[in-house]
Amino acid sequence: MTTAPLVRARGRSRAKLAAGLDVIDAHIGLRVKLRRTLAGLSQSALAERVGVTFQQVQKYENGATSISAARLWQLANALDVPVSFFFDGLPGAGHGGELAPPPPEFDRRETLELVKCYYRLTHPAVRHRLFDLLKATVSALEAGDSPHAGG
């Protein structure tokens, strides 16, 4: 993922993308889109949950419109994440103001399907047990404890 060159907005301390988009707004928009996609929601479905139009969700996701604190709270509730989720990976002063792309695993359809299936499990205890099983399986494979590890 490439980003446009950065320019400083007059009278503001936050970097802006050359096209006029604020880096922070763009980052938060990407996080909204990522979580919406992983939750299996359309823009229209998310818009309905927070009381805006799907066009407004598009503007949020593209970083074209800043999201107010109150709207960010609504989005967090609608997407079942803490508000801090939207700020995870936010570029700091040491990163030159560039947006970090999502990990390459999120570009794979398999990843999205796995996460969608996981969140369709509505019982928290079942989800937690599945999560623990997956972590234990990965740990066993990494430790070489799998019957298939030796070939």
C-alpha positions as CSV (number, residue, x, y, z in Angstrom):
1,M,0.0,0.0,0.0
2,T,1.5,3.3,-1.0
3,T,0.5,6.6,0.6
4,A,0.5,10.0,-1.0
5,P,3.3,12.4,0.0
6,L,2.6,14.3,3.2
7,V,2.2,18.1,3.5
8,R,1.7,20.2,6.6
9,A,-1.7,21.9,7.0
10,R,-1.4,25.6,7.7
11,G,-1.9,26.2,11.4
12,R,-2.2,22.5,12.3
13,S,0.3,20.2,13.8
14,R,-1.1,17.0,12.3
15,A,0.2,15.8,9.0
16,K,-2.1,15.7,6.0
17,L,-2.0,13.6,2.9
18,A,-1.3,15.6,-0.3
19,A,-4.9,15.2,-1.4
20,G,-6.0,17.0,1.8
21,L,-6.9,13.9,3.8
22,D,-5.7,13.8,7.4
23,V,-3.4,10.9,8.2
24,I,-5.2,10.2,11.4
25,D,-8.7,10.3,9.8
26,A,-7.4,8.0,7.0
27,H,-6.0,5.5,9.6
28,I,-9.2,5.4,11.6
29,G,-11.1,5.0,8.4
30,L,-9.0,2.0,7.4
31,R,-9.6,0.5,10.8
32,V,-13.4,1.0,10.5
33,K,-13.3,-0.7,7.1
34,L,-11.1,-3.6,8.4
35,R,-13.4,-4.3,11.3
36,R,-16.6,-3.9,9.3
37,T,-15.3,-6.4,6.7
38,L,-14.1,-8.9,9.3
39,A,-17.5,-8.6,11.0
40,G,-19.2,-9.4,7.7
41,L,-21.2,-6.2,7.6
42,S,-22.0,-4.1,4.5
43,Q,-21.6,-0.4,4.6
44,S,-25.4,-0.1,4.6
45,A,-25.7,-2.4,7.6
46,L,-23.1,-0.5,9.6
47,A,-24.8,2.8,8.6
48,E,-28.1,1.6,9.9
49,R,-26.6,0.5,13.2
50,V,-25.1,4.0,13.8
51,G,-27.9,6.1,12.2
52,V,-26.1,7.5,9.2
53,T,-26.2,6.9,5.4
54,F,-24.0,4.3,3.7
55,Q,-22.4,7.3,1.9
56,Q,-21.3,8.7,5.2
57,V,-19.7,5.3,6.1
58,Q,-17.9,5.5,2.8
59,K,-16.6,8.9,3.7
60,Y,-15.5,7.7,7.1
61,E,-13.7,4.7,5.6
62,N,-11.9,6.8,3.0
63,G,-10.8,9.4,5.6
64,A,-12.7,12.1,3.7
65,T,-14.7,13.0,6.8
66,S,-13.5,13.2,10.4
67,I,-15.3,11.0,12.9
68,S,-16.5,12.8,16.0
69,A,-15.9,11.3,19.4
70,A,-19.5,10.4,19.8
71,R,-19.7,8.8,16.4
72,L,-16.5,6.8,17.1
73,W,-18.1,5.5,20.3
74,Q,-21.2,4.4,18.3
75,L,-19.0,2.7,15.7
76,A,-17.0,0.9,18.4
77,N,-20.3,-0.4,19.9
78,A,-21.7,-1.3,16.5
79,L,-18.5,-3.2,15.6
80,D,-18.0,-4.7,19.0
81,V,-14.5,-3.3,19.6
82,P,-13.1,-0.9,22.1
83,V,-12.6,2.7,20.9
84,S,-8.8,2.1,21.2
85,F,-9.1,-0.4,18.3
86,F,-9.3,2.4,15.8
87,F,-6.1,3.9,17.1
88,D,-4.0,0.7,17.1
89,G,-1.0,1.0,14.8
90,L,-1.5,4.8,14.5
91,P,1.7,6.3,13.0
92,G,3.7,8.0,15.7
93,A,6.3,10.7,15.4
94,G,9.0,8.1,14.6
95,H,7.2,6.7,11.6
96,G,7.4,9.8,9.4
97,G,3.6,10.1,9.4
98,E,3.1,7.1,7.1
99,L,0.2,4.8,7.4
100,A,1.1,1.2,8.2
101,P,-0.7,-1.2,5.8
102,P,-2.7,-4.1,7.4
103,P,-0.8,-7.3,7.8
104,P,-0.6,-9.3,4.5
105,E,-2.7,-12.1,6.1
106,F,-5.7,-9.7,5.9
107,D,-5.5,-9.7,2.1
108,R,-6.3,-13.4,2.0
109,R,-9.9,-14.5,1.6
110,E,-9.2,-17.5,3.9
111,T,-8.4,-15.1,6.8
112,L,-11.6,-13.1,6.3
113,E,-13.7,-16.3,6.0
114,L,-12.2,-17.7,9.2
115,V,-12.8,-14.5,11.1
116,K,-16.4,-14.2,9.8
117,C,-17.1,-17.8,10.9
118,Y,-15.5,-17.2,14.3
119,Y,-17.8,-14.2,14.9
120,R,-20.9,-16.1,13.8
121,L,-20.3,-18.2,16.9
122,T,-22.6,-16.2,19.2
123,H,-21.8,-18.1,22.5
124,P,-18.7,-16.5,24.1
125,A,-17.7,-19.7,25.9
126,V,-17.7,-21.6,22.6
127,R,-15.7,-18.9,20.9
128,H,-13.2,-18.8,23.7
129,R,-12.7,-22.6,23.6
130,L,-12.2,-22.5,19.9
131,F,-9.7,-19.8,20.3
132,D,-7.8,-21.7,23.0
133,L,-7.8,-24.8,20.8
134,L,-6.4,-22.9,17.9
135,K,-3.6,-21.4,20.0
136,A,-2.8,-24.8,21.6
137,T,-2.6,-26.4,18.1
138,V,-0.3,-23.6,16.8
139,S,1.9,-23.9,19.9
140,A,2.1,-27.7,19.5
141,L,3.1,-27.4,15.8
142,E,5.7,-24.8,16.6
143,A,7.2,-27.0,19.3
144,G,7.3,-30.0,16.9
145,D,4.8,-32.0,19.0
146,S,2.6,-32.8,16.0
147,P,2.6,-36.4,14.7
148,H,3.1,-34.8,11.2
149,A,6.0,-32.5,12.3
150,G,8.7,-35.0,11.5
151,G,7.3,-35.8,8.1
